[in-house]
Amino acid sequence: MARISTKLPNSVYSSVFFTPLLLFISLTFEPIQTRKPLLVISIPISYREKGYPTSLQNNFVAITMFLGIKMLLFLKFNSPYLDQKNLDQKKEFKSYISTLFNWRFNSYIIPPVSKNSNEKENSSIIKSPTTSQINKKLINRSLIVIAKYLIFELCIFTLLISANYKTEIPKKAYQIRLIEFFTSGIPPFTISSLRLYLNFLGVIYLWLSLNYDIITIIAAIVLRFIFHFTSEKNDRKSILIQYGILTPSVYVSIKEWLITFLFNTKHLFSVPFISSSPRDFWSTRWQLLLNESFKELGYLPVKNLFIPIFSRKISNIMGVLGAFGVSALLHEYLIIANFNIWTGEQFFFFMAHGVIFILWEAIFNSKNKDMIIEKFLKWFLLLIINLILLPALVEPSIRNINFSDISSISKHFLKDYM
């Protein structure tokens, strides 16, 4: 890992970050034509003051994680272009930059129309929204953002108060403390620390959800005033096409993506705290941004690796562990790059959830619909499991975050009145 002096200008640090990224983008506007192995390497760069990561570094680390895994996904999806014999079977090529705006293209609220279905079955899919529908989406999402932001500030407020009480966070890795609990009976966490962990998780959840909602609002504004303003009913061409900024095909593609994103795609979160099974939690409710990446880069490769050797059931189990393994490595990357530490807690958290996912499916797998009491009991059991494993997820961050650096209205309120 490279350590850069804090005296280094942000412009130099930014250049080190953007140069390989822009080079990769420039080389991926055309299909891949080489059979030589391609390797994408992302090296965390330490850039901090007084031991804490700067906001610039935090942003770059998160962007690197997202763009890096999308690079690997791009290379995998474009591997058919290496086969020059089956030209007719090739999928439509999309540049790397365009795939960034199409990250969940199959996640419809209701599956798209199939050959064996009629249009009535999928009446909820919106192909061409009206002006009133776009306006309603914009207003509703704006009101939701206001409500979430108020709750977010309240969570920040309580988090800062909790931090002032100096709740002790053990420095020993959580998985080691769990072993000590089973061998010596030493509690791995306290009720006060658990409250802090839940508060911190709530802040992260609301922050991610708010960012997604803000992007949704921006997309709705762009669709309403740039793409929908020039209706198909008018003969006028969009100014974007008139001045050659976009070709007609690109214009249509972007408009279709905006419609799909706003009206036919699930939210980043879907009330994750009512999940009654690990599959429901991880596959349909919690942070769906990288689900496709974990499937393509973790589940499928590992599953296909074991299929020739073991049964399909064992191969599926190993594939699930592969998906959680990729997620574990990404979260470890975030901790290493931001805080220059490694405790293995992130890896333990996600791999433990992978094992629980498999055991849950083996024990509770049933085609019969659960009764309300059964769903409640499963929800309660999953809640207990999540609470037990939660410290491994949040402790590495809480130990190394300076809460006084948090920028919010709540911080200024506490500073003036507490």
TORKOL-4160 file (C-alpha; in steps of 0.2 Angstrom, whole numbers, padded with zeros to 4 digits, m for minus):
418
<pt num="1" X="0000" Y="0000" Z="0000"/>
<pt num="2" X="0007" Y="0017" Z="m0004"/>
<pt num="3" X="0006" Y="0031" Z="0008"/>
<pt num="4" X="0006" Y="0049" Z="0001"/>
<pt num="5" X="0011" Y="0064" Z="0011"/>
<pt num="6" X="m0003" Y="0075" Z="0017"/>
<pt num="7" X="0007" Y="0090" Z="0008"/>
<pt num="8" X="0003" Y="0082" Z="m0009"/>
<pt num="9" X="m0010" Y="0094" Z="m0018"/>
<pt num="10" X="m0027" Y="0086" Z="m0021"/>
<pt num="11" X="m0025" Y="0090" Z="m0039"/>
<pt num="12" X="m0010" Y="0077" Z="m0040"/>
<pt num="13" X="m0019" Y="0064" Z="m0030"/>
<pt num="14" X="m0035" Y="0066" Z="m0041"/>
<pt num="15" X="m0023" Y="0064" Z="m0057"/>
<pt num="16" X="m0017" Y="0048" Z="m0050"/>
<pt num="17" X="m0034" Y="0042" Z="m0047"/>
<pt num="18" X="m0042" Y="0048" Z="m0064"/>
<pt num="19" X="m0028" Y="0044" Z="m0076"/>
<pt num="20" X="m0030" Y="0025" Z="m0077"/>
<pt num="21" X="m0049" Y="0026" Z="m0076"/>
<pt num="22" X="m0050" Y="0038" Z="m0091"/>
<pt num="23" X="m0038" Y="0027" Z="m0100"/>
<pt num="24" X="m0049" Y="0011" Z="m0097"/>
<pt num="25" X="m0064" Y="0021" Z="m0103"/>
<pt num="26" X="m0055" Y="0027" Z="m0119"/>
<pt num="27" X="m0050" Y="0009" Z="m0123"/>
<pt num="28" X="m0068" Y="0002" Z="m0121"/>
<pt num="29" X="m0078" Y="0011" Z="m0134"/>
<pt num="30" X="m0075" Y="m0003" Z="m0146"/>
<pt num="31" X="m0077" Y="m0022" Z="m0144"/>
<pt num="32" X="m0062" Y="m0031" Z="m0136"/>
<pt num="33" X="m0052" Y="m0040" Z="m0150"/>
<pt num="34" X="m0037" Y="m0047" Z="m0140"/>
<pt num="35" X="m0036" Y="m0064" Z="m0133"/>
<pt num="36" X="m0022" Y="m0059" Z="m0121"/>
<pt num="37" X="m0027" Y="m0060" Z="m0103"/>
<pt num="38" X="m0033" Y="m0043" Z="m0096"/>
<pt num="39" X="m0030" Y="m0039" Z="m0078"/>
<pt num="40" X="m0037" Y="m0024" Z="m0068"/>
<pt num="41" X="m0028" Y="m0019" Z="m0053"/>
<pt num="42" X="m0034" Y="m0007" Z="m0040"/>
<pt num="43" X="m0021" Y="m0001" Z="m0027"/>
<pt num="44" X="m0028" Y="0008" Z="m0012"/>
<pt num="45" X="m0019" Y="0024" Z="m0009"/>
<pt num="46" X="m0017" Y="0031" Z="0009"/>
<pt num="47" X="m0021" Y="0050" Z="0009"/>
<pt num="48" X="m0026" Y="0056" Z="0027"/>
<pt num="49" X="m0023" Y="0069" Z="0040"/>
<pt num="50" X="m0020" Y="0066" Z="0058"/>
<pt num="51" X="m0024" Y="0048" Z="0055"/>
<pt num="52" X="m0041" Y="0050" Z="0048"/>
<pt num="53" X="m0047" Y="0048" Z="0030"/>
<pt num="54" X="m0051" Y="0064" Z="0021"/>
<pt num="55" X="m0068" Y="0066" Z="0012"/>
<pt num="56" X="m0059" Y="0066" Z="m0005"/>
<pt num="57" X="m0051" Y="0049" Z="0000"/>
<pt num="58" X="m0068" Y="0042" Z="0006"/>
<pt num="59" X="m0076" Y="0047" Z="m0011"/>
<pt num="60" X="m0062" Y="0040" Z="m0021"/>
<pt num="61" X="m0062" Y="0023" Z="m0012"/>
<pt num="62" X="m0081" Y="0021" Z="m0014"/>
<pt num="63" X="m0080" Y="0026" Z="m0032"/>
<pt num="64" X="m0065" Y="0014" Z="m0035"/>
<pt num="65" X="m0074" Y="m0001" Z="m0028"/>
<pt num="66" X="m0090" Y="0002" Z="m0039"/>
<pt num="67" X="m0081" Y="0006" Z="m0055"/>
<pt num="68" X="m0068" Y="m0008" Z="m0052"/>
<pt num="69" X="m0081" Y="m0022" Z="m0051"/>
<pt num="70" X="m0090" Y="m0014" Z="m0065"/>
<pt num="71" X="m0074" Y="m0015" Z="m0075"/>
<pt num="72" X="m0073" Y="m0034" Z="m0072"/>
<pt num="73" X="m0091" Y="m0036" Z="m0076"/>
<pt num="74" X="m0089" Y="m0027" Z="m0093"/>
<pt num="75" X="m0074" Y="m0038" Z="m0097"/>
<pt num="76" X="m0084" Y="m0054" Z="m0093"/>
<pt num="77" X="m0100" Y="m0048" Z="m0103"/>
<pt num="78" X="m0089" Y="m0044" Z="m0118"/>
<pt num="79" X="m0080" Y="m0060" Z="m0119"/>
<pt num="80" X="m0091" Y="m0066" Z="m0133"/>
<pt num="81" X="m0082" Y="m0054" Z="m0144"/>
<pt num="82" X="m0066" Y="m0064" Z="m0143"/>
<pt num="83" X="m0075" Y="m0078" Z="m0153"/>
<pt num="84" X="m0074" Y="m0072" Z="m0171"/>
<pt num="85" X="m0083" Y="m0088" Z="m0178"/>
<pt num="86" X="m0100" Y="m0084" Z="m0170"/>
<pt num="87" X="m0103" Y="m0067" Z="m0176"/>
<pt num="88" X="m0122" Y="m0069" Z="m0177"/>
<pt num="89" X="m0123" Y="m0075" Z="m0159"/>
<pt num="90" X="m0114" Y="m0059" Z="m0152"/>
<pt num="91" X="m0124" Y="m0048" Z="m0140"/>
<pt num="92" X="m0126" Y="m0030" Z="m0144"/>
<pt num="93" X="m0110" Y="m0021" Z="m0139"/>
<pt num="94" X="m0111" Y="m0008" Z="m0126"/>
<pt num="95" X="m0096" Y="0003" Z="m0120"/>
<pt num="96" X="m0090" Y="0003" Z="m0103"/>
<pt num="97" X="m0097" Y="0020" Z="m0099"/>
<pt num="98" X="m0114" Y="0016" Z="m0105"/>
<pt num="99" X="m0115" Y="0000" Z="m0094"/>
<pt num="100" X="m0113" Y="0012" Z="m0079"/>
<pt num="101" X="m0130" Y="0019" Z="m0083"/>
<pt num="102" X="m0138" Y="0002" Z="m0085"/>
<pt num="103" X="m0134" Y="m0007" Z="m0069"/>
<pt num="104" X="m0150" Y="m0016" Z="m0065"/>
<pt num="105" X="m0158" Y="m0018" Z="m0082"/>
<pt num="106" X="m0167" Y="m0034" Z="m0078"/>
<pt num="107" X="m0174" Y="m0029" Z="m0061"/>
<pt num="108" X="m0192" Y="m0025" Z="m0066"/>
<pt num="109" X="m0205" Y="m0024" Z="m0052"/>
<pt num="110" X="m0215" Y="m0035" Z="m0063"/>
<pt num="111" X="m0206" Y="m0046" Z="m0076"/>
<pt num="112" X="m0207" Y="m0040" Z="m0094"/>
<pt num="113" X="m0218" Y="m0047" Z="m0107"/>
<pt num="114" X="m0214" Y="m0065" Z="m0112"/>
<pt num="115" X="m0219" Y="m0075" Z="m0127"/>
<pt num="116" X="m0231" Y="m0085" Z="m0116"/>
<pt num="117" X="m0239" Y="m0070" Z="m0108"/>
<pt num="118" X="m0251" Y="m0056" Z="m0113"/>
<pt num="119" X="m0250" Y="m0038" Z="m0111"/>
<pt num="120" X="m0263" Y="m0037" Z="m0097"/>
<pt num="121" X="m0252" Y="m0048" Z="m0086"/>
<pt num="122" X="m0239" Y="m0034" Z="m0086"/>
<pt num="123" X="m0250" Y="m0019" Z="m0086"/>
<pt num="124" X="m0239" Y="m0011" Z="m0072"/>
<pt num="125" X="m0224" Y="m0009" Z="m0084"/>
<pt num="126" X="m0223" Y="0009" Z="m0090"/>
<pt num="127" X="m0216" Y="0011" Z="m0108"/>
<pt num="128" X="m0221" Y="0029" Z="m0111"/>
<pt num="129" X="m0226" Y="0039" Z="m0095"/>
<pt num="130" X="m0237" Y="0054" Z="m0096"/>
<pt num="131" X="m0232" Y="0071" Z="m0090"/>
<pt num="132" X="m0243" Y="0069" Z="m0075"/>
<pt num="133" X="m0235" Y="0053" Z="m0070"/>
<pt num="134" X="m0217" Y="0060" Z="m0071"/>
<pt num="135" X="m0223" Y="0075" Z="m0061"/>
<pt num="136" X="m0231" Y="0064" Z="m0048"/>
<pt num="137" X="m0215" Y="0053" Z="m0047"/>
<pt num="138" X="m0204" Y="0069" Z="m0045"/>
<pt num="139" X="m0216" Y="0076" Z="m0031"/>
<pt num="140" X="m0217" Y="0060" Z="m0022"/>
<pt num="141" X="m0199" Y="0057" Z="m0022"/>
<pt num="142" X="m0195" Y="0074" Z="m0016"/>
<pt num="143" X="m0207" Y="0073" Z="m0001"/>
<pt num="144" X="m0199" Y="0056" Z="0003"/>
<pt num="145" X="m0181" Y="0064" Z="0002"/>
<pt num="146" X="m0187" Y="0078" Z="0014"/>
<pt num="147" X="m0194" Y="0065" Z="0027"/>
<pt num="148" X="m0179" Y="0054" Z="0026"/>
<pt num="149" X="m0167" Y="0068" Z="0028"/>
<pt num="150" X="m0176" Y="0074" Z="0044"/>
<pt num="151" X="m0174" Y="0056" Z="0051"/>
<pt num="152" X="m0156" Y="0056" Z="0045"/>
<pt num="153" X="m0152" Y="0071" Z="0055"/>
<pt num="154" X="m0161" Y="0064" Z="0070"/>
<pt num="155" X="m0150" Y="0048" Z="0068"/>
<pt num="156" X="m0135" Y="0059" Z="0067"/>
<pt num="157" X="m0140" Y="0069" Z="0082"/>
<pt num="158" X="m0142" Y="0053" Z="0093"/>
<pt num="159" X="m0126" Y="0046" Z="0086"/>
<pt num="160" X="m0116" Y="0061" Z="0091"/>
<pt num="161" X="m0124" Y="0061" Z="0108"/>
<pt num="162" X="m0119" Y="0042" Z="0110"/>
<pt num="163" X="m0101" Y="0046" Z="0104"/>
<pt num="164" X="m0100" Y="0060" Z="0118"/>
<pt num="165" X="m0104" Y="0046" Z="0131"/>
<pt num="166" X="m0088" Y="0038" Z="0125"/>
<pt num="167" X="m0095" Y="0020" Z="0123"/>
<pt num="168" X="m0081" Y="0009" Z="0123"/>
<pt num="169" X="m0078" Y="m0001" Z="0107"/>
<pt num="170" X="m0066" Y="m0016" Z="0110"/>
<pt num="171" X="m0051" Y="m0016" Z="0099"/>
<pt num="172" X="m0050" Y="m0035" Z="0098"/>
<pt num="173" X="m0058" Y="m0042" Z="0082"/>
<pt num="174" X="m0076" Y="m0047" Z="0085"/>
<pt num="175" X="m0073" Y="m0065" Z="0078"/>
<pt num="176" X="m0060" Y="m0067" Z="0092"/>
<pt num="177" X="m0072" Y="m0061" Z="0105"/>
<pt num="178" X="m0085" Y="m0073" Z="0099"/>
<pt num="179" X="m0073" Y="m0087" Z="0102"/>
<pt num="180" X="m0069" Y="m0081" Z="0119"/>
<pt num="181" X="m0088" Y="m0080" Z="0123"/>
<pt num="182" X="m0090" Y="m0099" Z="0119"/>
<pt num="183" X="m0074" Y="m0104" Z="0128"/>
<pt num="184" X="m0074" Y="m0092" Z="0143"/>
<pt num="185" X="m0091" Y="m0084" Z="0143"/>
<pt num="186" X="m0085" Y="m0066" Z="0141"/>
<pt num="187" X="m0099" Y="m0056" Z="0132"/>
<pt num="188" X="m0094" Y="m0050" Z="0115"/>
<pt num="189" X="m0103" Y="m0034" Z="0116"/>
<pt num="190" X="m0114" Y="m0023" Z="0128"/>
<pt num="191" X="m0132" Y="m0016" Z="0126"/>
<pt num="192" X="m0125" Y="0002" Z="0125"/>
<pt num="193" X="m0113" Y="m0003" Z="0112"/>
<pt num="194" X="m0127" Y="m0012" Z="0102"/>
<pt num="195" X="m0137" Y="0003" Z="0103"/>
<pt num="196" X="m0123" Y="0013" Z="0095"/>
<pt num="197" X="m0120" Y="0000" Z="0081"/>
<pt num="198" X="m0139" Y="0001" Z="0077"/>
<pt num="199" X="m0138" Y="0020" Z="0077"/>
<pt num="200" X="m0123" Y="0019" Z="0065"/>
<pt num="201" X="m0131" Y="0006" Z="0054"/>
<pt num="202" X="m0147" Y="0018" Z="0053"/>
<pt num="203" X="m0136" Y="0032" Z="0047"/>
<pt num="204" X="m0127" Y="0022" Z="0034"/>
<pt num="205" X="m0144" Y="0015" Z="0028"/>
<pt num="206" X="m0152" Y="0032" Z="0027"/>
<pt num="207" X="m0137" Y="0040" Z="0018"/>
<pt num="208" X="m0136" Y="0027" Z="0005"/>
<pt num="209" X="m0155" Y="0028" Z="0002"/>
<pt num="210" X="m0155" Y="0047" Z="0001"/>
<pt num="211" X="m0141" Y="0047" Z="m0012"/>
<pt num="212" X="m0152" Y="0035" Z="m0022"/>
<pt num="213" X="m0167" Y="0045" Z="m0020"/>
<pt num="214" X="m0158" Y="0061" Z="m0025"/>
<pt num="215" X="m0152" Y="0052" Z="m0041"/>
<pt num="216" X="m0170" Y="0047" Z="m0044"/>
<pt num="217" X="m0175" Y="0066" Z="m0043"/>
<pt num="218" X="m0161" Y="0071" Z="m0055"/>
<pt num="219" X="m0167" Y="0058" Z="m0067"/>
<pt num="220" X="m0185" Y="0063" Z="m0066"/>
<pt num="221" X="m0180" Y="0081" Z="m0069"/>
<pt num="222" X="m0169" Y="0076" Z="m0084"/>
<pt num="223" X="m0183" Y="0065" Z="m0091"/>
<pt num="224" X="m0197" Y="0079" Z="m0089"/>
<pt num="225" X="m0188" Y="0094" Z="m0095"/>
<pt num="226" X="m0175" Y="0088" Z="m0108"/>
<pt num="227" X="m0182" Y="0071" Z="m0115"/>
<pt num="228" X="m0200" Y="0072" Z="m0112"/>
<pt num="229" X="m0201" Y="0091" Z="m0116"/>
<pt num="230" X="m0200" Y="0086" Z="m0134"/>
<pt num="231" X="m0214" Y="0074" Z="m0136"/>
<pt num="232" X="m0217" Y="0062" Z="m0150"/>
<pt num="233" X="m0233" Y="0071" Z="m0154"/>
<pt num="234" X="m0222" Y="0086" Z="m0159"/>
<pt num="235" X="m0212" Y="0087" Z="m0175"/>
<pt num="236" X="m0198" Y="0096" Z="m0167"/>
<pt num="237" X="m0182" Y="0087" Z="m0164"/>
<pt num="238" X="m0174" Y="0088" Z="m0147"/>
<pt num="239" X="m0160" Y="0101" Z="m0146"/>
<pt num="240" X="m0148" Y="0088" Z="m0141"/>
<pt num="241" X="m0151" Y="0080" Z="m0158"/>
<pt num="242" X="m0152" Y="0096" Z="m0168"/>
<pt num="243" X="m0134" Y="0102" Z="m0162"/>
<pt num="244" X="m0127" Y="0084" Z="m0164"/>
<pt num="245" X="m0124" Y="0082" Z="m0145"/>
<pt num="246" X="m0133" Y="0065" Z="m0146"/>
<pt num="247" X="m0138" Y="0054" Z="m0161"/>
<pt num="248" X="m0156" Y="0049" Z="m0163"/>
<pt num="249" X="m0152" Y="0031" Z="m0157"/>
<pt num="250" X="m0142" Y="0037" Z="m0142"/>
<pt num="251" X="m0156" Y="0049" Z="m0138"/>
<pt num="252" X="m0169" Y="0035" Z="m0138"/>
<pt num="253" X="m0158" Y="0023" Z="m0128"/>
<pt num="254" X="m0156" Y="0036" Z="m0114"/>
<pt num="255" X="m0174" Y="0040" Z="m0114"/>
<pt num="256" X="m0179" Y="0022" Z="m0112"/>
<pt num="257" X="m0166" Y="0020" Z="m0098"/>
<pt num="258" X="m0173" Y="0034" Z="m0089"/>
<pt num="259" X="m0191" Y="0027" Z="m0090"/>
<pt num="260" X="m0185" Y="0010" Z="m0085"/>
<pt num="261" X="m0175" Y="0017" Z="m0070"/>
<pt num="262" X="m0189" Y="0028" Z="m0064"/>
<pt num="263" X="m0204" Y="0017" Z="m0066"/>
<pt num="264" X="m0199" Y="m0001" Z="m0069"/>
<pt num="265" X="m0185" Y="m0004" Z="m0058"/>
<pt num="266" X="m0185" Y="m0008" Z="m0039"/>
<pt num="267" X="m0178" Y="0004" Z="m0026"/>
<pt num="268" X="m0161" Y="0002" Z="m0020"/>
<pt num="269" X="m0169" Y="m0004" Z="m0003"/>
<pt num="270" X="m0185" Y="m0012" Z="m0002"/>
<pt num="271" X="m0190" Y="m0012" Z="0017"/>
<pt num="272" X="m0175" Y="m0023" Z="0022"/>
<pt num="273" X="m0180" Y="m0024" Z="0040"/>
<pt num="274" X="m0196" Y="m0034" Z="0037"/>
<pt num="275" X="m0186" Y="m0049" Z="0029"/>
<pt num="276" X="m0190" Y="m0066" Z="0035"/>
<pt num="277" X="m0176" Y="m0075" Z="0027"/>
<pt num="278" X="m0158" Y="m0072" Z="0022"/>
<pt num="279" X="m0163" Y="m0075" Z="0003"/>
<pt num="280" X="m0177" Y="m0061" Z="0005"/>
<pt num="281" X="m0165" Y="m0050" Z="0014"/>
<pt num="282" X="m0149" Y="m0051" Z="0002"/>
<pt num="283" X="m0158" Y="m0054" Z="m0014"/>
<pt num="284" X="m0173" Y="m0043" Z="m0015"/>
<pt num="285" X="m0172" Y="m0030" Z="m0001"/>
<pt num="286" X="m0155" Y="m0025" Z="0004"/>
<pt num="287" X="m0143" Y="m0014" Z="m0007"/>
<pt num="288" X="m0147" Y="m0021" Z="m0024"/>
<pt num="289" X="m0134" Y="m0010" Z="m0033"/>
<pt num="290" X="m0121" Y="m0024" Z="m0035"/>
<pt num="291" X="m0132" Y="m0040" Z="m0034"/>
<pt num="292" X="m0128" Y="m0043" Z="m0053"/>
<pt num="293" X="m0110" Y="m0041" Z="m0050"/>
<pt num="294" X="m0109" Y="m0053" Z="m0036"/>
<pt num="295" X="m0119" Y="m0066" Z="m0046"/>
<pt num="296" X="m0108" Y="m0064" Z="m0061"/>
<pt num="297" X="m0091" Y="m0063" Z="m0053"/>
<pt num="298" X="m0094" Y="m0074" Z="m0038"/>
<pt num="299" X="m0109" Y="m0086" Z="m0039"/>
<pt num="300" X="m0108" Y="m0092" Z="m0057"/>
<pt num="301" X="m0089" Y="m0094" Z="m0059"/>
<pt num="302" X="m0087" Y="m0104" Z="m0042"/>
<pt num="303" X="m0103" Y="m0114" Z="m0046"/>
<pt num="304" X="m0097" Y="m0119" Z="m0064"/>
<pt num="305" X="m0080" Y="m0123" Z="m0056"/>
<pt num="306" X="m0087" Y="m0136" Z="m0045"/>
<pt num="307" X="m0101" Y="m0143" Z="m0057"/>
<pt num="308" X="m0089" Y="m0156" Z="m0065"/>
<pt num="309" X="m0083" Y="m0162" Z="m0049"/>
<pt num="310" X="m0098" Y="m0162" Z="m0037"/>
<pt num="311" X="m0117" Y="m0163" Z="m0038"/>
<pt num="312" X="m0127" Y="m0148" Z="m0043"/>
<pt num="313" X="m0133" Y="m0145" Z="m0025"/>
<pt num="314" X="m0115" Y="m0144" Z="m0018"/>
<pt num="315" X="m0110" Y="m0133" Z="m0033"/>
<pt num="316" X="m0124" Y="m0121" Z="m0029"/>
<pt num="317" X="m0119" Y="m0120" Z="m0011"/>
<pt num="318" X="m0101" Y="m0116" Z="m0016"/>
<pt num="319" X="m0108" Y="m0103" Z="m0028"/>
<pt num="320" X="m0117" Y="m0094" Z="m0014"/>
<pt num="321" X="m0101" Y="m0094" Z="m0004"/>
<pt num="322" X="m0092" Y="m0087" Z="m0019"/>
<pt num="323" X="m0105" Y="m0073" Z="m0020"/>
<pt num="324" X="m0103" Y="m0068" Z="m0002"/>
<pt num="325" X="m0084" Y="m0070" Z="m0004"/>
<pt num="326" X="m0083" Y="m0057" Z="m0017"/>
<pt num="327" X="m0094" Y="m0045" Z="m0006"/>
<pt num="328" X="m0083" Y="m0049" Z="0009"/>
<pt num="329" X="m0067" Y="m0044" Z="m0001"/>
<pt num="330" X="m0075" Y="m0028" Z="m0007"/>
<pt num="331" X="m0079" Y="m0023" Z="0010"/>
<pt num="332" X="m0062" Y="m0027" Z="0017"/>
<pt num="333" X="m0055" Y="m0016" Z="0003"/>
<pt num="334" X="m0066" Y="m0002" Z="0009"/>
<pt num="335" X="m0059" Y="m0004" Z="0027"/>
<pt num="336" X="m0041" Y="m0006" Z="0021"/>
<pt num="337" X="m0041" Y="0009" Z="0009"/>
<pt num="338" X="m0050" Y="0021" Z="0021"/>
<pt num="339" X="m0042" Y="0016" Z="0037"/>
<pt num="340" X="m0026" Y="0007" Z="0033"/>
<pt num="341" X="m0030" Y="m0007" Z="0045"/>
<pt num="342" X="m0036" Y="m0026" Z="0042"/>
<pt num="343" X="m0045" Y="m0036" Z="0056"/>
<pt num="344" X="m0054" Y="m0048" Z="0045"/>
<pt num="345" X="m0071" Y="m0043" Z="0053"/>
<pt num="346" X="m0079" Y="m0039" Z="0036"/>
<pt num="347" X="m0074" Y="m0055" Z="0029"/>
<pt num="348" X="m0080" Y="m0065" Z="0044"/>
<pt num="349" X="m0097" Y="m0055" Z="0044"/>
<pt num="350" X="m0101" Y="m0059" Z="0025"/>
<pt num="351" X="m0095" Y="m0077" Z="0025"/>
<pt num="352" X="m0104" Y="m0080" Z="0041"/>
<pt num="353" X="m0120" Y="m0074" Z="0032"/>
<pt num="354" X="m0116" Y="m0085" Z="0018"/>
<pt num="355" X="m0116" Y="m0100" Z="0029"/>
<pt num="356" X="m0132" Y="m0095" Z="0037"/>
<pt num="357" X="m0140" Y="m0092" Z="0020"/>
<pt num="358" X="m0136" Y="m0110" Z="0015"/>
<pt num="359" X="m0141" Y="m0118" Z="0032"/>
<pt num="360" X="m0157" Y="m0108" Z="0032"/>
<pt num="361" X="m0162" Y="m0114" Z="0014"/>
<pt num="362" X="m0158" Y="m0132" Z="0020"/>
<pt num="363" X="m0168" Y="m0131" Z="0036"/>
<pt num="364" X="m0183" Y="m0120" Z="0031"/>
<pt num="365" X="m0184" Y="m0123" Z="0012"/>
<pt num="366" X="m0203" Y="m0126" Z="0009"/>
<pt num="367" X="m0214" Y="m0123" Z="m0006"/>
<pt num="368" X="m0229" Y="m0120" Z="0006"/>
<pt num="369" X="m0233" Y="m0103" Z="0010"/>
<pt num="370" X="m0229" Y="m0098" Z="0028"/>
<pt num="371" X="m0242" Y="m0093" Z="0040"/>
<pt num="372" X="m0241" Y="m0076" Z="0048"/>
<pt num="373" X="m0235" Y="m0083" Z="0065"/>
<pt num="374" X="m0222" Y="m0093" Z="0055"/>
<pt num="375" X="m0216" Y="m0078" Z="0046"/>
<pt num="376" X="m0215" Y="m0068" Z="0062"/>
<pt num="377" X="m0204" Y="m0082" Z="0070"/>
<pt num="378" X="m0193" Y="m0082" Z="0056"/>
<pt num="379" X="m0191" Y="m0063" Z="0056"/>
<pt num="380" X="m0187" Y="m0064" Z="0074"/>
<pt num="381" X="m0174" Y="m0077" Z="0072"/>
<pt num="382" X="m0166" Y="m0068" Z="0058"/>
<pt num="383" X="m0166" Y="m0052" Z="0068"/>
<pt num="384" X="m0157" Y="m0061" Z="0082"/>
<pt num="385" X="m0144" Y="m0068" Z="0070"/>
<pt num="386" X="m0141" Y="m0050" Z="0062"/>
<pt num="387" X="m0139" Y="m0042" Z="0079"/>
<pt num="388" X="m0126" Y="m0055" Z="0084"/>
<pt num="389" X="m0116" Y="m0052" Z="0069"/>
<pt num="390" X="m0119" Y="m0034" Z="0067"/>
<pt num="391" X="m0103" Y="m0028" Z="0077"/>
<pt num="392" X="m0092" Y="m0037" Z="0065"/>
<pt num="393" X="m0099" Y="m0026" Z="0051"/>
<pt num="394" X="m0098" Y="m0009" Z="0059"/>
<pt num="395" X="m0085" Y="m0009" Z="0072"/>
<pt num="396" X="m0070" Y="m0007" Z="0060"/>
<pt num="397" X="m0078" Y="0009" Z="0054"/>
<pt num="398" X="m0083" Y="0016" Z="0072"/>
<pt num="399" X="m0066" Y="0013" Z="0079"/>
<pt num="400" X="m0058" Y="0024" Z="0066"/>
<pt num="401" X="m0071" Y="0037" Z="0062"/>
<pt num="402" X="m0069" Y="0054" Z="0070"/>
<pt num="403" X="m0087" Y="0059" Z="0074"/>
<pt num="404" X="m0083" Y="0077" Z="0077"/>
<pt num="405" X="m0079" Y="0078" Z="0058"/>
<pt num="406" X="m0097" Y="0074" Z="0053"/>
<pt num="407" X="m0105" Y="0088" Z="0044"/>
<pt num="408" X="m0123" Y="0090" Z="0048"/>
<pt num="409" X="m0136" Y="0102" Z="0055"/>
<pt num="410" X="m0136" Y="0091" Z="0070"/>
<pt num="411" X="m0118" Y="0094" Z="0074"/>
<pt num="412" X="m0120" Y="0113" Z="0074"/>
<pt num="413" X="m0135" Y="0111" Z="0085"/>
<pt num="414" X="m0126" Y="0101" Z="0098"/>
<pt num="415" X="m0111" Y="0113" Z="0097"/>
<pt num="416" X="m0122" Y="0128" Z="0101"/>
<pt num="417" X="m0134" Y="0121" Z="0113"/>
<pt num="418" X="m0126" Y="0106" Z="0122"/>
